[in-house]
Amino acid sequence: MTSGLSSSSSAGRDQAESENAIQDTPHAALRRDTRAWHDRVEAGFAPFDLQQIDGLTGFLRRQAMAVLPLEHELDRMGICDLVPDWPQRRRGDALLADLEQLGSARPAPTAAIVLPSRLHALGALYVLEGSRLGGRVLARRVASSPDPRVRTAVRFLTHRLDKGWSTFLATLDAVPPTSAKLACLRDGATKAFSLFDTAPDEIAPRSGLVHFDNA
């Protein structure tokens, strides 16, 4: 027969661990819970050689197949009600301008993404805003290309590099970190990562390492 003390202590630890998990900020929870997706997507983009015109074109086309439908869905969901400067954050036009400069047409539409709520939309925007952070590293690689057409096709990669991340995190972390709300954010982020992961490779990449970041 047991005293009941050990089971009581175990229950207390379980409750404390549960409470601590819910006390994670949304940013911390998303970063932890989507790490595997982040690593998978980064590996998928790694082979593109951004110093070569075909490598950069392939990279940007694959980005466009995720970024353009994501931005369209965020518009539809009214993300600007949560993130008022959303119109200034959109990078689709910059991406298309780079592709035009490189002589590439707009990629054919891919499967649409559907986000069930604005919390899902905020989770998806976390992925887009995090990917912007990696632009600085990638832009330096592009800038060292011997091809002048490549060196100047950096509108997408340099778009608002020094603006917006801290204000976005303030909005994200203002969400009450309940299990249900965190689940919505996580699902939205997962849908966004999945879109990047499944975007087809229309142009075969060449060898070389690139960096797709999400902090």
C-alpha positions as CSV (number, residue, x, y, z in Angstrom):
1,M,0.0,0.0,0.0
2,T,1.4,3.4,-0.9
3,S,1.2,6.6,1.1
4,G,-0.2,8.5,-1.9
5,L,2.6,11.1,-1.5
6,S,4.4,10.1,-4.7
7,S,1.3,10.0,-6.8
8,S,0.3,13.4,-5.4
9,S,3.7,14.8,-6.2
10,S,3.6,13.4,-9.7
11,A,0.2,15.0,-10.3
12,G,1.6,18.3,-9.1
13,R,4.5,18.1,-11.4
14,D,2.3,17.2,-14.4
15,Q,0.0,20.2,-13.6
16,A,3.0,22.5,-13.3
17,E,4.5,21.2,-16.6
18,S,1.1,21.7,-18.3
19,E,0.8,25.3,-16.9
20,N,4.4,26.1,-17.9
21,A,3.8,24.8,-21.4
22,I,0.8,27.1,-21.8
23,Q,2.8,30.0,-20.4
24,D,5.1,29.9,-23.5
25,T,4.8,33.0,-25.6
26,P,3.2,32.3,-28.9
27,H,6.5,33.1,-30.6
28,A,8.4,30.6,-28.4
29,A,5.7,28.0,-28.9
30,L,5.7,28.4,-32.7
31,R,9.4,28.4,-33.0
32,R,9.6,25.2,-31.0
33,D,6.7,23.4,-32.6
34,T,7.5,24.2,-36.2
35,R,11.3,23.6,-36.0
36,A,11.1,20.4,-38.0
37,W,9.1,22.1,-40.7
38,H,11.6,25.0,-40.8
39,D,14.5,22.6,-41.2
40,R,12.7,20.6,-43.9
41,V,11.9,23.7,-46.0
42,E,15.4,25.1,-45.6
43,A,16.8,21.8,-46.9
44,G,14.5,21.9,-49.8
45,F,15.7,25.4,-50.9
46,A,19.4,24.7,-50.1
47,P,20.5,23.3,-53.5
48,F,19.8,26.5,-55.5
49,D,22.9,28.4,-56.5
50,L,21.8,32.0,-56.1
51,Q,24.9,33.3,-57.9
52,Q,23.8,31.8,-61.2
53,I,20.8,33.1,-63.2
54,D,19.1,29.7,-63.5
55,G,19.6,29.0,-59.8
56,L,18.2,32.4,-58.7
57,T,15.3,32.1,-61.2
58,G,14.4,28.7,-59.9
59,F,14.6,29.8,-56.3
60,L,12.4,32.8,-56.9
61,R,9.9,30.9,-58.9
62,R,9.5,28.3,-56.2
63,Q,9.2,31.1,-53.6
64,A,6.5,32.7,-55.7
65,M,4.5,29.5,-55.8
66,A,4.1,29.8,-52.0
67,V,4.3,33.6,-51.3
68,L,1.7,34.7,-53.9
69,P,-1.1,32.3,-52.8
70,L,-0.2,33.0,-49.1
71,E,-0.5,36.8,-49.6
72,H,-3.7,36.4,-51.5
73,E,-5.2,34.3,-48.6
74,L,-4.0,36.8,-46.0
75,D,-5.7,39.6,-47.9
76,R,-8.9,37.6,-48.0
77,M,-8.7,36.9,-44.3
78,G,-8.3,40.6,-43.5
79,I,-4.9,40.2,-41.8
80,C,-4.5,44.0,-41.9
81,D,-7.0,44.2,-39.1
82,L,-4.4,42.4,-36.9
83,V,-1.3,43.8,-38.6
84,P,-2.2,47.3,-39.9
85,D,1.0,47.7,-41.9
86,W,0.3,44.5,-43.8
87,P,0.2,46.3,-47.2
88,Q,3.7,47.5,-46.7
89,R,4.9,44.0,-45.8
90,R,3.7,42.3,-48.9
91,R,6.6,41.1,-51.1
92,G,4.7,39.6,-54.1
93,D,5.2,42.6,-56.4
94,A,8.9,42.7,-55.6
95,L,9.2,39.0,-56.3
96,L,7.5,39.3,-59.7
97,A,9.6,42.3,-60.6
98,D,12.8,40.3,-59.9
99,L,11.5,37.4,-62.1
100,E,10.6,39.8,-64.9
101,Q,14.2,41.2,-64.7
102,L,15.5,37.7,-65.0
103,G,13.4,37.0,-68.0
104,S,10.9,34.7,-66.3
105,A,7.2,34.8,-66.6
106,R,4.9,34.6,-63.6
107,P,4.7,31.0,-62.4
108,A,1.5,29.1,-63.1
109,P,-0.9,29.1,-60.1
110,T,-0.6,26.2,-57.7
111,A,-3.1,24.8,-55.2
112,A,-4.7,27.5,-53.1
113,I,-4.3,27.7,-49.3
114,V,-7.3,28.1,-47.1
115,L,-6.8,29.5,-43.6
116,P,-9.9,29.0,-41.3
117,S,-9.4,32.0,-39.0
118,R,-7.4,35.1,-38.5
119,L,-5.4,33.3,-35.9
120,H,-4.4,30.7,-38.6
121,A,-3.6,33.7,-40.8
122,L,-1.3,35.2,-38.1
123,G,0.5,31.8,-37.8
124,A,1.0,31.8,-41.6
125,L,2.3,35.3,-41.5
126,Y,4.8,34.2,-38.9
127,V,6.4,32.0,-41.6
128,L,6.5,34.8,-44.2
129,E,7.9,37.3,-41.8
130,G,10.5,34.8,-40.5
131,S,11.6,34.0,-44.0
132,R,12.2,37.7,-44.6
133,L,15.0,37.5,-41.9
134,G,17.0,35.2,-44.0
135,G,16.9,37.7,-46.9
136,R,20.0,39.5,-45.6
137,V,22.2,36.3,-45.8
138,L,20.8,35.4,-49.3
139,A,21.1,38.9,-50.6
140,R,24.8,38.9,-49.8
141,R,25.2,35.7,-51.8
142,V,23.4,37.2,-54.7
143,A,25.4,40.4,-54.6
144,S,28.6,38.4,-55.1
145,S,27.4,37.0,-58.4
146,P,29.6,37.7,-61.4
147,D,26.4,38.2,-63.4
148,P,25.0,41.8,-63.2
149,R,21.5,40.6,-64.0
150,V,21.7,38.4,-60.9
151,R,23.3,41.0,-58.7
152,T,20.5,43.5,-59.1
153,A,17.5,41.1,-58.8
154,V,17.3,41.6,-55.0
155,R,14.0,43.4,-54.6
156,F,12.4,40.4,-52.9
157,L,15.4,39.5,-50.7
158,T,16.1,43.0,-49.5
159,H,12.5,44.1,-49.0
160,R,12.1,46.0,-45.6
161,L,15.0,44.0,-44.1
162,D,15.3,46.3,-41.1
163,K,11.7,46.9,-40.4
164,G,8.8,45.0,-38.9
165,W,10.0,41.9,-37.1
166,S,9.8,43.4,-33.5
167,T,6.4,44.9,-34.2
168,F,5.1,41.7,-35.7
169,L,6.3,39.8,-32.6
170,A,4.5,42.2,-30.4
171,T,1.3,41.5,-32.2
172,L,1.9,37.7,-32.2
173,D,2.8,37.6,-28.5
174,A,-0.3,39.7,-27.6
175,V,-2.4,36.6,-28.4
176,P,-3.4,34.9,-25.1
177,P,-1.3,31.7,-25.1
178,T,-4.1,29.2,-24.4
179,S,-3.8,25.7,-25.9
180,A,-6.6,26.4,-28.4
181,K,-5.2,29.6,-29.7
182,L,-1.7,28.2,-29.9
183,A,-3.1,25.3,-31.9
184,C,-4.6,27.7,-34.4
185,L,-1.4,29.6,-34.8
186,R,0.6,26.4,-35.2
187,D,-1.8,25.0,-37.8
188,G,-1.6,28.2,-39.8
189,A,2.2,28.1,-39.7
190,T,2.2,24.5,-40.7
191,K,0.0,25.2,-43.7
192,A,2.4,27.9,-44.8
193,F,5.5,25.8,-44.4
194,S,3.7,23.0,-46.3
195,L,3.1,25.3,-49.2
196,F,6.8,26.1,-49.4
197,D,7.6,22.5,-49.1
198,T,5.4,21.2,-51.9
199,A,6.0,24.0,-54.4
200,P,7.3,22.2,-57.5
201,D,10.8,22.7,-58.9
202,E,10.2,24.0,-62.4
203,I,13.9,24.7,-63.0
204,A,16.5,22.2,-61.9
205,P,18.7,23.7,-59.1
206,R,22.4,23.6,-59.2
207,S,24.7,22.8,-56.3
208,G,25.2,25.5,-53.6
209,L,24.0,26.3,-50.2
210,V,21.4,28.9,-49.4
211,H,19.8,29.9,-46.2
212,F,16.0,30.0,-45.6
213,D,15.5,31.4,-42.1
214,N,12.7,31.6,-39.7
215,A,13.4,32.9,-36.2
